Amino acid sequence: MKQKINLVAKGFCMGAADVVPGVSGGTMAFILGIYAQLLAAIRSFDAMWLQHIFKLQIRHAVQRPHFNFLIPLFIGIICALIFFTRIIPLPVFLHTHPELVYGLFFGLILASIIILLPEIKSFKISTIIHLVIGITIGWTIVNLVPVNTPDTTSFIFFSGILAISAMLLPGISGSFILLILHKYDTILNAIGHFKFAILIPFGLGIVTGLVVFSRFISWLLASFYHCTVTIIIGILIGSLWVIWPFQIRKYITVHSKERLISSTPYWPDIWNDTVMYSLIMMLIGLGLVLIIYAWTKHD
């Protein structure tokens, strides 16, 4: 029972991480020490499992996947999603208090970088090149934000694939990808109000991404671990540009909803309550991830 409660708590941390566009669930799983177990559990839904399903071998079909690990983890993730859409509506706070919310995000992603840095065993020329590649990719992604994206079923499905792929990869936030695609508010509001016309294609996209990308990332990390982790760290560093809380943000109204069309960082030239509270939120985000990491090390 203690182990299941522990997994629910870790699932809640993962779900909370993927609600905010600052740190990915994959990064949180990495910090919590369950990343390899998570990938193995996802890969357990394989061709042999499908054979058991088609042959109606129910007992084997139930026993093969790692349900003892996945079910409590999934419960924790769902609880976090509901909590941060119904109890604490983060999509609303993104518009009403952007500096404070992004301050928290900035602290979360900065702590993720700090935790991942020891994975770089030595700084050789190749390491620096990989880091620069990652920074370039991250900076390019956050500066190629489309003005608008369609709300079609096919694009919602595609968004699900990209979001879950980002969630599985330590360093890239699934919510951040949704933010780039202008689908963050759409999906969060759909979860909060049970809009199945959006949730079903998004869910199918998630399943597709899980099946394909879990195998790809396992191969990538097994074959090119240090190179992959270094590029991931670079992507995180590059993405800090858009996570910085002090931005000149411009919105347009599309179908009665505000859409972010541009965001330019600036350094605040005066000290006021907004700056102070934003810095406090940065420290809270930084502290939360570091505390969770320390807690996991002593678990």
C-alpha positions in Angstrom: 0.0 0.0 0.0 2.8 2.4 0.9 4.4 1.8 -2.5 1.1 2.5 -4.3 0.6 5.8 -2.4 4.2 6.7 -3.2 3.4 6.1 -6.9 0.2 8.2 -6.7 2.2 11.0 -5.2 4.9 10.7 -8.0 2.1 10.6 -10.6 0.6 13.8 -9.1 4.1 15.5 -9.5 4.3 14.4 -13.1 0.7 15.6 -13.8 1.4 18.9 -12.2 4.6 19.3 -14.2 2.7 18.7 -17.5 0.0 21.2 -16.6 2.4 24.1 -16.4 4.5 24.9 -19.5 7.7 24.9 -17.7 8.9 21.4 -16.8 7.9 18.1 -18.5 6.5 15.0 -16.9 9.4 13.2 -18.4 11.8 15.4 -16.6 9.9 14.9 -13.3 10.0 11.1 -13.9 13.7 11.4 -14.4 14.1 13.4 -11.2 11.9 11.0 -9.3 13.9 8.0 -10.4 11.1 6.2 -12.3 12.0 7.2 -15.9 13.4 3.9 -17.0 10.5 2.0 -15.3 8.0 4.4 -17.0 9.4 3.7 -20.5 9.4 -0.1 -19.8 5.8 0.0 -18.6 4.7 1.8 -21.7 6.6 -0.6 -24.0 4.8 -3.5 -22.2 1.8 -2.8 -24.4 3.5 -4.5 -27.4 2.6 -6.9 -30.2 2.5 -9.9 -27.8 0.0 -8.1 -25.7 -2.2 -7.4 -28.7 -2.0 -11.1 -29.6 -3.4 -12.0 -26.2 -6.2 -9.4 -26.7 -7.1 -10.8 -30.2 -7.0 -14.4 -28.9 -9.2 -13.4 -25.9 -6.5 -14.6 -23.5 -7.7 -12.2 -20.9 -5.5 -13.5 -18.1 -2.3 -13.0 -20.1 -3.5 -9.7 -21.5 -4.0 -8.4 -18.0 -0.8 -9.7 -16.5 1.6 -8.6 -19.3 1.4 -4.8 -18.9 2.9 -3.2 -15.7 -0.5 -2.2 -14.3 0.7 -2.3 -10.7 3.0 0.6 -11.6 0.9 2.4 -14.2 -2.5 2.5 -12.5 -1.5 4.4 -9.3 0.8 6.6 -11.4 -2.1 7.4 -13.8 -4.4 8.1 -10.8 -1.9 10.7 -9.5 -1.6 12.3 -13.0 -5.4 12.6 -13.4 -5.8 14.1 -9.9 -3.2 16.7 -10.8 -4.9 17.6 -14.1 -8.3 18.0 -12.5 -6.8 20.0 -9.6 -5.0 22.4 -11.8 -7.9 23.0 -14.2 -10.9 22.9 -11.8 -9.5 24.0 -8.4 -6.7 26.2 -9.5 -7.5 27.4 -13.1 -4.0 28.0 -14.4 -5.2 29.0 -17.9 -7.0 31.9 -16.3 -4.0 32.9 -14.2 -1.8 32.9 -17.3 -3.8 35.9 -18.5 -4.5 37.7 -15.2 -1.1 37.2 -13.5 1.4 36.3 -16.2 4.5 37.5 -14.4 3.8 35.5 -11.3 2.9 32.3 -13.1 5.8 32.5 -15.5 8.1 33.2 -12.6 7.1 29.9 -11.2 7.6 28.2 -14.6 11.1 29.8 -14.9 12.1 28.4 -11.5 10.8 25.0 -12.4 12.7 24.8 -15.7 15.9 26.3 -14.2 15.9 23.6 -11.5 15.4 21.0 -14.1 18.6 22.2 -15.9 20.5 22.2 -12.6 19.5 18.6 -11.9 20.3 17.4 -15.4 23.7 19.1 -15.6 25.5 16.3 -13.7 24.6 13.9 -16.4 27.2 15.7 -18.6 30.3 13.7 -17.4 32.8 15.8 -19.2 32.9 19.1 -21.3 34.6 18.1 -24.5 34.4 19.9 -27.9 31.6 17.5 -28.9 29.7 18.2 -25.7 29.8 21.9 -26.3 28.6 21.4 -29.9 25.7 19.3 -28.7 24.8 21.9 -26.1 24.9 24.7 -28.7 22.7 22.5 -31.0 20.2 22.1 -28.2 20.2 25.8 -27.3 19.7 26.7 -31.0 16.8 24.2 -31.3 15.1 25.5 -28.1 15.6 29.2 -29.1 14.3 28.5 -32.6 11.2 26.7 -31.3 10.2 29.4 -28.9 10.7 32.1 -31.6 8.7 30.3 -34.3 5.4 30.5 -32.6 2.6 30.5 -35.2 0.0 33.3 -35.1 -2.8 30.8 -35.1 -3.4 27.1 -35.5 -6.6 25.4 -36.6 -9.0 23.8 -34.2 -9.7 20.9 -36.5 -9.9 17.3 -35.3 -6.8 16.3 -37.2 -4.7 19.1 -35.7 -5.9 18.3 -32.2 -4.8 14.7 -32.9 -1.4 15.9 -34.1 -1.1 18.1 -31.0 -1.7 15.1 -28.8 1.1 13.2 -30.5 3.6 16.1 -30.1 2.5 16.9 -26.5 3.0 13.3 -25.3 6.2 12.9 -27.2 7.5 16.0 -25.4 6.2 14.7 -22.1 8.2 11.5 -22.5 11.4 13.3 -23.4 13.2 14.7 -20.3 13.7 18.4 -20.8 10.7 19.4 -23.1 7.3 20.2 -21.6 4.2 18.8 -23.2 2.3 21.9 -22.0 5.0 24.1 -23.5 4.5 22.4 -26.9 0.8 23.0 -26.6 1.5 26.6 -25.7 3.6 27.0 -28.9 0.8 25.4 -30.9 -1.8 27.7 -29.3 -3.6 24.7 -27.9 -2.7 25.0 -24.2 -5.9 26.8 -23.2 -8.0 24.7 -25.6 -6.9 21.4 -24.0 -6.9 22.6 -20.4 -10.4 24.0 -20.8 -11.6 20.8 -22.5 -10.3 18.8 -19.6 -11.9 21.1 -17.1 -15.3 21.1 -18.8 -15.2 17.5 -20.2 -15.4 18.6 -23.9 -15.1 15.1 -25.5 -15.1 16.4 -29.1 -11.6 17.8 -28.3 -10.6 15.2 -25.7 -11.2 12.1 -27.8 -8.9 13.0 -30.8 -6.4 14.5 -28.4 -6.4 11.2 -26.4 -6.0 9.2 -29.6 -3.0 11.3 -30.5 -1.5 10.7 -27.0 -1.9 6.9 -27.5 -0.2 7.0 -30.9 2.6 9.1 -29.6 3.1 6.8 -26.6 3.4 3.7 -28.8 5.8 5.2 -31.3 7.9 7.7 -29.3 8.5 5.5 -26.2 10.3 3.0 -28.3 12.2 5.7 -30.2 13.4 7.5 -27.1 14.4 4.2 -25.4 16.6 3.4 -28.5 18.0 7.0 -28.6 19.0 7.0 -24.9 20.4 3.5 -25.1 22.5 4.3 -28.1 23.4 8.0 -27.7 22.7 8.7 -24.0 25.1 11.6 -23.3 24.6 13.2 -26.6 20.8 13.1 -26.2 20.9 14.4 -22.6 23.3 17.3 -23.6 21.0 18.4 -26.4 18.0 18.2 -24.0 19.8 20.5 -21.6 20.5 22.9 -24.4 16.9 22.9 -25.5 15.9 23.8 -21.9 18.4 26.6 -21.8 17.1 27.9 -25.1 13.5 27.8 -24.0 14.2 30.1 -21.0 13.9 33.0 -23.5 10.1 32.6 -23.6 9.6 31.4 -20.0 11.2 34.6 -18.6 8.4 36.2 -16.7 8.9 39.8 -17.8 7.7 40.0 -21.3 5.9 42.5 -23.5 3.0 40.3 -24.6 0.7 41.1 -27.5 -2.7 39.4 -27.9 -5.4 39.4 -30.5 -9.0 38.3 -30.0 -10.1 35.3 -32.1 -13.5 33.8 -31.6 -13.9 35.7 -28.3 -10.6 34.3 -27.0 -7.3 36.1 -26.6 -4.5 34.6 -28.5 -0.8 35.4 -27.9 0.8 36.6 -31.1 4.2 37.9 -29.8 6.3 38.0 -26.7 9.5 40.0 -26.2 11.5 39.7 -23.0 12.8 42.7 -21.1 14.7 43.4 -17.9 12.6 45.3 -15.3 14.0 48.8 -14.6 12.0 49.4 -11.5 11.5 47.4 -8.3 7.8 46.9 -7.5 5.5 44.3 -6.0 5.1 42.5 -9.3 8.9 42.1 -9.7 9.2 41.0 -6.0 6.4 38.4 -6.2 7.7 37.1 -9.5 11.2 36.5 -8.0 9.6 34.8 -5.0 7.6 32.5 -7.4 10.9 31.7 -9.2 12.5 30.7 -5.9 9.4 28.6 -5.0 9.6 26.8 -8.4 13.3 26.2 -8.0 12.9 25.0 -4.5 10.0 22.7 -5.2 11.9 20.7 -7.9 15.1 20.6 -5.8 13.2 19.4 -2.7 11.4 16.7 -4.8 14.7 15.6 -6.2 16.3 15.4 -2.7 13.3 13.6 -1.4 13.6 11.0 -4.1 17.3 10.5 -3.4 16.5 9.5 0.1 13.4 7.5 -0.8 
